[in-house]
């Protein structure tokens, strides 16, 4: 037994539910995309510590924010801290 509004026959009877499902699906896809982007592109996350022990140094002159009005990071001071041993 399928809940009312969840089956195709019920959606044909209530077409106003279709935009709701589309918006929820787009939100879910966006959340998954952003989580995967953070897990793969963020300099704070490393998946292989022996291959790249200091991943934040790779982003010293790159943009890693989702949006930034600065276009060329090579001409600005790096937001990444400089660690010395």
N, CA, C and O of each residue as an XYZ file, in Angstrom:
340
protein
N       0.850     -1.176      0.000
C       0.000      0.000      0.000
C       0.898      1.242      0.000
O       1.766      1.400      0.858
N       0.671      2.102     -0.966
C       1.458      3.322     -1.115
C       0.680      4.473     -0.504
O      -0.541      4.556     -0.633
N       1.418      5.371      0.171
C       0.764      6.543      0.759
C       0.139      7.399     -0.330
O       0.629      7.441     -1.459
N      -0.940      8.077      0.014
C      -1.609      8.926     -0.950
C      -0.699     10.090     -1.338
O      -0.117     10.743     -0.472
N      -0.579     10.345     -2.630
C       0.292     11.402     -3.131
C       1.659     10.901     -3.516
O       2.453     11.671     -4.056
N       1.976      9.625     -3.260
C       3.297      9.093     -3.557
C       3.331      8.252     -4.831
O       4.406      8.026     -5.385
N       2.205      7.797     -5.293
C       2.167      6.963     -6.492
C       1.862      7.792     -7.725
O       1.407      8.932     -7.630
N       2.121      7.197     -8.892
C       1.872      7.901    -10.147
C       0.385      8.165    -10.363
O       0.015      9.217    -10.884
N      -0.467      7.225     -9.970
C      -1.907      7.437    -10.159
C      -2.415      8.580     -9.287
O      -3.299      9.336     -9.690
N      -1.850      8.698     -8.095
C      -2.247      9.778     -7.205
C      -1.721     11.129     -7.706
O      -2.391     12.151     -7.558
N      -0.527     11.132     -8.294
C       0.011     12.370     -8.843
C      -0.804     12.849    -10.043
O      -0.907     14.052    -10.284
N      -1.379     11.915    -10.793
C      -2.240     12.305    -11.908
C      -3.517     12.967    -11.403
O      -4.074     13.836    -12.073
N      -3.980     12.559    -10.227
C      -5.176     13.166     -9.632
C      -4.854     14.515     -8.987
O      -5.700     15.409     -8.960
N      -3.634     14.660     -8.469
C      -3.220     15.888     -7.776
C      -1.944     16.442     -8.416
O      -0.865     16.296     -7.842
N      -2.042     17.067     -9.579
C      -0.828     17.554    -10.257
C      -0.147     18.718     -9.537
O       0.987     19.061     -9.873
N      -0.806     19.328     -8.563
C      -0.184     20.428     -7.824
C       0.950     19.929     -6.928
O       1.736     20.740     -6.438
N       1.054     18.628     -6.703
C       2.145     18.082     -5.887
C       3.453     17.958     -6.671
O       4.524     17.841     -6.076
N       3.372     17.984     -7.986
C       4.572     17.792     -8.804
C       5.617     18.869     -8.542
O       6.782     18.513     -8.366
N       5.287     20.173     -8.502
C       6.326     21.170     -8.184
C       6.938     20.979     -6.796
O       8.116     21.273     -6.593
N       6.161     20.497     -5.862
C       6.692     20.218     -4.527
C       7.763     19.151     -4.594
O       8.829     19.303     -3.997
N       7.494     18.070     -5.314
C       8.481     16.994     -5.449
C       9.717     17.471     -6.195
O      10.836     17.088     -5.854
N       9.524     18.303     -7.208
C      10.667     18.826     -7.964
C      11.547     19.701     -7.064
O      12.771     19.578     -7.097
N      10.947     20.567     -6.276
C      11.724     21.439     -5.382
C      12.453     20.643     -4.307
O      13.606     20.942     -3.998
N      11.809     19.651     -3.742
C      12.461     18.814     -2.723
C      13.613     18.033     -3.343
O      14.673     17.900     -2.731
N      13.412     17.516     -4.553
C      14.483     16.768     -5.218
C      15.660     17.684     -5.554
O      16.816     17.292     -5.391
N      15.376     18.891     -6.018
C      16.461     19.830     -6.325
C      17.222     20.210     -5.060
O      18.447     20.328     -5.094
N      16.530     20.400     -3.957
C      17.199     20.701     -2.692
C      18.075     19.557     -2.224
O      19.182     19.778     -1.733
N      17.585     18.333     -2.373
C      18.371     17.165     -1.969
C      19.612     17.011     -2.844
O      20.695     16.720     -2.336
N      19.465     17.203     -4.147
C      20.611     17.107     -5.055
C      21.618     18.211     -4.742
O      22.824     17.964     -4.741
N      21.142     19.416     -4.479
C      22.048     20.510     -4.134
C      22.805     20.251     -2.842
O      23.994     20.557     -2.750
N      22.134     19.693     -1.846
C      22.798     19.395     -0.574
C      23.856     18.319     -0.743
O      24.941     18.420     -0.169
N      23.557     17.296     -1.518
C      24.535     16.227     -1.761
C      25.723     16.763     -2.552
O      26.872     16.444     -2.248
N      25.442     17.581     -3.570
C      26.523     18.165     -4.368
C      27.442     19.022     -3.497
O      28.663     18.901     -3.588
N      26.880     19.872     -2.666
C      27.697     20.768     -1.845
C      28.508     19.983     -0.813
O      29.656     20.332     -0.539
N      27.931     18.935     -0.243
C      28.665     18.105      0.710
C      29.830     17.400      0.024
O      30.933     17.349      0.569
N      29.592     16.855     -1.173
C      30.674     16.205     -1.908
C      31.742     17.211     -2.330
O      32.932     16.894     -2.327
N      31.322     18.412     -2.689
C      32.286     19.443     -3.062
C      33.161     19.817     -1.870
O      34.373     19.980     -2.015
N      32.559     19.951     -0.707
C      33.343     20.254      0.492
C      34.309     19.125      0.831
O      35.433     19.373      1.266
N      33.874     17.895      0.633
C      34.713     16.749      0.972
C      35.870     16.573      0.002
O      36.888     15.981      0.359
N      35.731     17.082     -1.229
C      36.783     16.864     -2.211
C      37.614     18.106     -2.507
O      38.776     17.970     -2.889
N      37.075     19.293     -2.351
C      37.775     20.511     -2.758
C      38.286     21.367     -1.596
O      39.119     22.247     -1.813
N      37.819     21.136     -0.396
C      38.189     21.969      0.740
C      39.628     21.667      1.158
O      39.983     20.496      1.297
N      40.462     22.679      1.361
C      41.849     22.413      1.750
C      41.987     21.870      3.173
O      43.065     21.405      3.544
N      40.944     21.916      3.961
C      41.007     21.375      5.315
C      40.831     19.858      5.343
O      41.052     19.232      6.380
N      40.440     19.264      4.226
C      40.166     17.832      4.170
C      41.239     17.158      3.334
O      41.533     17.597      2.222
N      41.821     16.097      3.861
C      42.777     15.305      3.096
C      42.364     13.843      3.164
O      41.993     13.338      4.224
N      42.431     13.177      2.029
C      42.026     11.777      1.948
C      43.238     10.854      2.020
O      43.106      9.700      2.427
N      44.404     11.338      1.636
C      45.612     10.523      1.655
C      46.717     11.335      2.316
O      47.366     12.155      1.667
N      46.924     11.110      3.587
C      47.850     11.915      4.371
C      49.305     11.691      3.956
O      50.106     12.623      4.031
N      49.663     10.498      3.527
C      51.058     10.238      3.154
C      51.412     10.874      1.817
O      52.561     11.268      1.615
N      50.464     10.984      0.907
C      50.721     11.567     -0.414
C      50.797     13.088     -0.349
O      51.610     13.697     -1.044
N      49.963     13.700      0.474
C      49.912     15.160      0.566
C      49.790     15.542      2.047
O      48.673     15.738      2.526
N      50.896     15.652      2.782
C      50.812     15.880      4.221
C      50.324     17.273      4.613
O      49.789     17.448      5.708
N      50.495     18.256      3.748
C      50.041     19.621      4.047
C      49.176     20.136      2.891
O      49.656     20.919      2.071
N      47.916     19.712      2.812
C      47.082     20.080      1.658
C      46.745     21.558      1.600
O      46.439     22.066      0.521
N      46.789     22.260      2.710
C      46.433     23.672      2.708
C      47.486     24.514      1.975
O      47.166     25.596      1.483
N      48.720     24.043      1.894
C      49.754     24.788      1.182
C      49.519     24.795     -0.332
O      49.989     25.691     -1.033
N      48.806     23.813     -0.818
C      48.483     23.751     -2.247
C      47.546     24.886     -2.659
O      47.523     25.277     -3.827
N      46.784     25.410     -1.722
C      45.789     26.444     -2.010
C      46.260     27.840     -1.610
O      45.430     28.708     -1.338
N      47.544     28.071     -1.568
C      48.018     29.378     -1.114
C      47.622     30.506     -2.071
O      47.370     31.624     -1.622
N      47.564     30.241     -3.361
C      47.179     31.268     -4.331
C      45.987     30.844     -5.175
O      45.858     31.284     -6.317
N      45.130     30.015     -4.649
C      43.951     29.549     -5.379
C      42.681     29.940     -4.634
O      42.693     30.172     -3.425
N      41.604     30.005     -5.373
C      40.296     30.265     -4.752
C      39.692     28.933     -4.335
O      39.564     28.025     -5.156
N      39.324     28.812     -3.081
C      38.633     27.609     -2.640
C      37.275     27.929     -2.050
O      36.558     27.026     -1.622
N      36.914     29.198     -2.022
C      35.578     29.567     -1.585
C      34.586     29.227     -2.687
O      34.955     29.142     -3.858
N      33.328     29.034     -2.311
C      32.300     28.744     -3.308
C      32.087     29.945     -4.211
O      31.913     29.785     -5.419
N      32.096     31.148     -3.647
C      31.973     32.377     -4.423
C      32.883     33.422     -3.818
O      32.953     33.565     -2.598
N      33.572     34.144     -4.659
C      34.415     35.231     -4.197
C      34.474     36.298     -5.284
O      34.624     35.963     -6.459
N      34.360     37.571     -4.920
C      34.430     38.620     -5.936
C      35.840     38.826     -6.489
O      35.998     39.460     -7.532
N      36.859     38.310     -5.819
C      38.240     38.440     -6.288
C      38.459     37.414     -7.400
O      38.178     36.230     -7.217
N      38.953     37.861     -8.538
C      39.143     36.979     -9.687
C      40.537     36.347     -9.719
O      40.672     35.164    -10.034
N      41.554     37.112     -9.401
C      42.922     36.630     -9.524
C      43.571     36.608     -8.144
O      43.897     37.659     -7.593
N      43.758     35.429     -7.592
C      44.329     35.300     -6.259
C      45.853     35.385     -6.266
O      46.458     35.488     -5.199
N      46.486     35.344     -7.430
C      47.940     35.408     -7.450
C      48.445     36.813     -7.113
O      49.605     36.975     -6.734
N      47.583     37.832     -7.246
C      47.986     39.210     -6.970
C      47.634     39.677     -5.560
O      47.985     40.795     -5.183
N      46.964     38.865     -4.789
C      46.546     39.247     -3.451
C      47.291     38.439     -2.402
O      47.922     37.427     -2.705
N      47.208     38.896     -1.188
C      47.795     38.172     -0.062
C      46.986     36.900      0.179
O      45.756     36.929      0.189
N      47.671     35.812      0.367
C      47.001     34.532      0.548
C      46.243     34.493      1.878
O      46.790     34.901      2.903
N      44.988     34.007      1.881
C      44.263     33.866      3.136
C      44.747     32.657      3.958
O      44.420     32.532      5.138
N      45.524     31.779      3.325
C      46.020     30.598      4.038
C      47.193     30.995      4.924
O      48.062     31.752      4.490
N      47.235     30.499      6.155
C      48.363     30.819      7.041
C      49.638     30.142      6.558
O      49.588     29.082      5.934
N      50.772     30.753      6.848
C      52.060     30.184      6.469
C      52.672     29.532      7.712
O      53.090     30.218      8.645
N      52.717     28.216      7.708
C      53.271     27.476      8.835
C      54.741     27.186      8.557
O      55.100     26.769      7.456
N      55.572     27.402      9.539
C      56.989     27.066      9.418
C      57.365     26.148     10.562
O      56.799     26.194     11.654
N      58.333     25.323     10.267
C      58.788     24.372     11.301
C      60.075     24.802     11.909
O      60.599     24.121     12.791
